[in-house]
Amino acid sequence: MTRATSLHLGDFTSSVSVYGNQAVPKYYGDALVQVAREIPEVMCLGCDLSASTETDVFRDAIPERFVMIGMQEANAIGVASGMARMGDIPFVHSFGVFMTRRAFDQVAMQVAYPKNNVKIVGFLPGLTTLLGVSHQAIEDISLMRSLPGMTVIEPAGAAQALAAVRAVAGYNGPVYLRMERASESLADDQPLMELEIGKAQTLCEGEDLAIFACGLMVGHALKAADILTDRFGIACSVINMHTIKPLDKQAVLQQAVQGKGIITAENHSVIGGLGSAVAEVLAEAGKENTFLRVGIQDTFAQGGSLSYLQEKYGLSVAHLVRVSADLLNKTLKEQDQ
């Protein structure tokens, strides 16, 4: 298992920059155009980051329904709120850290409180940026799920992008959609994933552990589950919690059977995100499963490549395998006492 030891120049000169690999299809942009052709009320608003948020695809395909606000996220939220009141379905785009932290008061008072049908789309989730603290959205889920009536969705990569956009467009109410740009193309034979808001997806089942994951950590969880089975004989369930609010409580409780360890995995602070949401369900139901949260601990992260940052801050597949095996050993010891 590799460990992060030092940061090198290559960590800042990777071909997959903060703006993404240009050779990779723009899955979100293509999905938004496809859904907009199906639903004429869908509008696209940008905040001077068209290429980085893949909205240049929409701008070029349907320019009459594209609005460039400029570097004014708070103002963009206000404009989108007004458009929603007139019957449009505005999708507002920027980096997640700007769309949530910088414009939080406008999101609260002009979108969440009046329950306007605005779709807020934040890119560069968590550690998926070279640019460090100023661009890392590590508390955006926490902020958005604290707002009454706000739905929070993070799909499991490009294969679920189209289903996520279609579900969000068809949902009547405010939504925060947390999007990661794909760093590589989907395989030709890879099936697209469905997404029903509020309904978790069990991707594999095992009786020893359950890993609830969202976003890029879904893929990590599946890889970790394979390693745990092959190397340690541990049978692991992996559940894609693409909807973090409203959380599928029933899916959590179904896994909270006696003696089963439960882990959450997210590209976000462990405070206020998926891990907190699952912990609340377990605590309120009186479940006493051994429980552990994998995510960014209570710290800001530095800049660097995604692979380096994931290893340093404990979001790598190797780390997930280590903590899963440790958690299962702890669970077995407690059962023997």
Secondary structure, 3 states (H helix, E strand, C coil): CCCCCCCCHHHCCCCCCCCCCCCCCCHHHHHHHHHHHHCCCEEEEECCCCCCCCCHHHHHHCHHHEEECCCCHHHHHHHHHHHHHCCCEEEEEEEHHHHHHHCHHHHHHHHHCCCCCCEEEEECECCCCCCHHHHCECCHHHHHHCCCCCEEECCCCHHHHHHHHHHHHHCCCCEEEECCCCCCCCCCCCCCCCCCCCCCEEEECCCCEEEEECCCHHHHHHHHHHHHHHHHCCCEEEEECCEEECCCHHHHHHHCCCCCEEEEEEEEECCCCHHHHHHHHHHHCCCCCCEEEEEECCCCCCCCCHHHHHHHCCCCHHHHHHHHHHHHHHHHHHHHC
